[in-house]
Amino acid sequence: MKLTDKVIVVTGAGGGMGKAIVSQLLERGAFVVGIDLSVDSMNGIQQPNFVAKAADVLNEERVSEIFAEVHQEQGKIDGLVNALGIAQAQTPIEEVSLDQWHRLMNINATSLFITCKQAVKYMKPKNKGSIITIASISAVRPRPGLQSYIASKGAAESFSRAMAIELAPHSIRVNTIHPGPADTNMLGQFTGEKGDNSAMKNDVFKQSVPLGELIQPEDIASAVVYLLSDNARMVTGATLHVDGGRGL
Ligand SMILES: NC(=O)c1ccc[n+]([C@@H]2O[C@H](COP(=O)([O-])OP(=O)(O)OC[C@H]3O[C@@H](n4cnc5c(N)ncnc54)[C@H](O)[C@@H]3O)[C@@H](O)[C@H]2O)c1
């Protein structure tokens, strides 16, 4: 599955999954523009076909500026991968503030509206494009105490399906990936842990995966490569579960 000469924007490019996605896209020959809150988080990715941009994706003006720059410099935008996100520490609804709800919905769902709108602006005139959103298996297989996060991921999936039908006449494909518990820094945040915590990962999350292992960022990256590639030319509005069976 080659991505030679495809120009692809990846949000959350400095995160656990984002870095693995960028790395596989570069290996397949793509030109990649990574967006994250700081350029520092993407410092490890040093390749001629990679450009790092700092932005809070909720800043529509800044995002618009970045897409315009990419289009001006590369002449096209073939793909968008929405791989940013924040977690919710397990909390009963009565202890969740409205501000916390809005923050999760804004970062995990409203950000998709902002980036998709920009991508579509440049994809429509070319009658071609592929948009992928990393949502979560929790959207369809919830856990207690994560109501705001889960609602934001349900919105992400519905929004992708809505975009898939709206953009099909323009040959723009829109798909979602639902990861199961994945081995990144985010995982511990769901239980309020900080950074890596192997014991917690083994006890709580690994056991919830029928295949018996945590999902690795590279597993998600492989699915992204497939959905971006021309091998998936007839796949749109789909949700690919990369969850070791957690959704069963
Ligand atoms: N790790 C898991 O277990 C898991 C499971 C299912 C789904 N997911 C989803 O996968 C995606 C990637 O998660 P991850 O595990 O790589 O997490 P991560 O915390 O390693 O990476 C997330 C990245 O998003 C960036 N980000 C957050 N808000 C931003 C904003 N407003 N603007 C720009 N960048 C922003 C962060 O700086 C970070 O680099 C997220 O959408 C997450 O919800 C993760």
The ligand as a MOL file (V3000), in Angstrom:
LIG
                    3D

  0  0  0     0  0            999 V3000
M  V30 BEGIN CTAB
M  V30 COUNTS 44 48 0 0 0
M  V30 BEGIN ATOM
M  V30 1 N -4.8080 5.4770 24.0980 0
M  V30 2 C -5.9650 4.8440 24.1060 0
M  V30 3 O -6.1790 3.8910 24.8740 0
M  V30 4 C -7.0480 5.2440 23.1540 0
M  V30 5 C -8.1220 4.3620 22.9650 0
M  V30 6 C -9.1440 4.7180 22.0740 0
M  V30 7 C -9.0690 5.9190 21.3790 0
M  V30 8 N -8.0030 6.7660 21.5940 0 CHG=1
M  V30 9 C -7.9950 8.0140 20.8170 0
M  V30 10 O -6.8700 8.0270 19.9660 0
M  V30 11 C -6.4500 9.3840 19.7040 0
M  V30 12 C -4.9560 9.5060 19.9680 0
M  V30 13 O -4.7220 9.2410 21.3550 0
M  V30 14 P -3.2770 8.8770 21.9630 0
M  V30 15 O -3.4550 7.6400 22.7280 0
M  V30 16 O -2.2410 8.9730 20.9070 0 CHG=-1
M  V30 17 O -3.1350 10.0650 23.0180 0
M  V30 18 P -1.9080 11.0590 23.3180 0
M  V30 19 O -2.3000 11.7750 24.5530 0
M  V30 20 O -0.6340 10.3130 23.2900 0
M  V30 21 O -1.9470 12.0650 22.0720 0
M  V30 22 C -2.9300 13.0320 21.8760 0
M  V30 23 C -2.2870 14.2460 21.2270 0
M  V30 24 O -3.3090 15.2180 20.9180 0
M  V30 25 C -2.7480 16.4990 21.1460 0
M  V30 26 N -3.7950 17.4860 21.3650 0
M  V30 27 C -4.7250 17.5150 22.3610 0
M  V30 28 N -5.5050 18.5860 22.2530 0
M  V30 29 C -5.0800 19.2790 21.1630 0
M  V30 30 C -5.4970 20.4840 20.5280 0
M  V30 31 N -6.5120 21.2130 21.0130 0
M  V30 32 N -4.8430 20.8930 19.4200 0
M  V30 33 C -3.7960 20.1600 18.9240 0
M  V30 34 N -3.3680 19.0160 19.4730 0
M  V30 35 C -3.9950 18.5730 20.5810 0
M  V30 36 C -1.8850 16.3010 22.3940 0
M  V30 37 O -0.9460 17.3550 22.5600 0
M  V30 38 C -1.2650 14.9400 22.1370 0
M  V30 39 O -0.0080 15.0390 21.4890 0
M  V30 40 C -7.3220 10.2520 20.6150 0
M  V30 41 O -8.4070 10.7540 19.8790 0
M  V30 42 C -7.8340 9.2560 21.6660 0
M  V30 43 O -9.0550 9.6720 22.2380 0
M  V30 44 C -7.0030 6.4430 22.4460 0
M  V30 END ATOM
M  V30 BEGIN BOND
M  V30 1 1 1 2
M  V30 2 2 2 3
M  V30 3 1 2 4
M  V30 4 1 4 5
M  V30 5 2 4 44
M  V30 6 2 5 6
M  V30 7 1 6 7
M  V30 8 2 7 8
M  V30 9 1 8 9
M  V30 10 1 8 44
M  V30 11 1 9 10
M  V30 12 1 9 42
M  V30 13 1 10 11
M  V30 14 1 11 12
M  V30 15 1 11 40
M  V30 16 1 12 13
M  V30 17 1 13 14
M  V30 18 2 14 15
M  V30 19 1 14 16
M  V30 20 1 14 17
M  V30 21 1 17 18
M  V30 22 2 18 19
M  V30 23 1 18 20
M  V30 24 1 18 21
M  V30 25 1 21 22
M  V30 26 1 22 23
M  V30 27 1 23 24
M  V30 28 1 23 38
M  V30 29 1 24 25
M  V30 30 1 25 26
M  V30 31 1 25 36
M  V30 32 1 26 27
M  V30 33 1 26 35
M  V30 34 2 27 28
M  V30 35 1 28 29
M  V30 36 1 29 30
M  V30 37 2 29 35
M  V30 38 1 30 31
M  V30 39 2 30 32
M  V30 40 1 32 33
M  V30 41 2 33 34
M  V30 42 1 34 35
M  V30 43 1 36 37
M  V30 44 1 36 38
M  V30 45 1 38 39
M  V30 46 1 40 41
M  V30 47 1 40 42
M  V30 48 1 42 43
M  V30 END BOND
M  V30 END CTAB
M  END
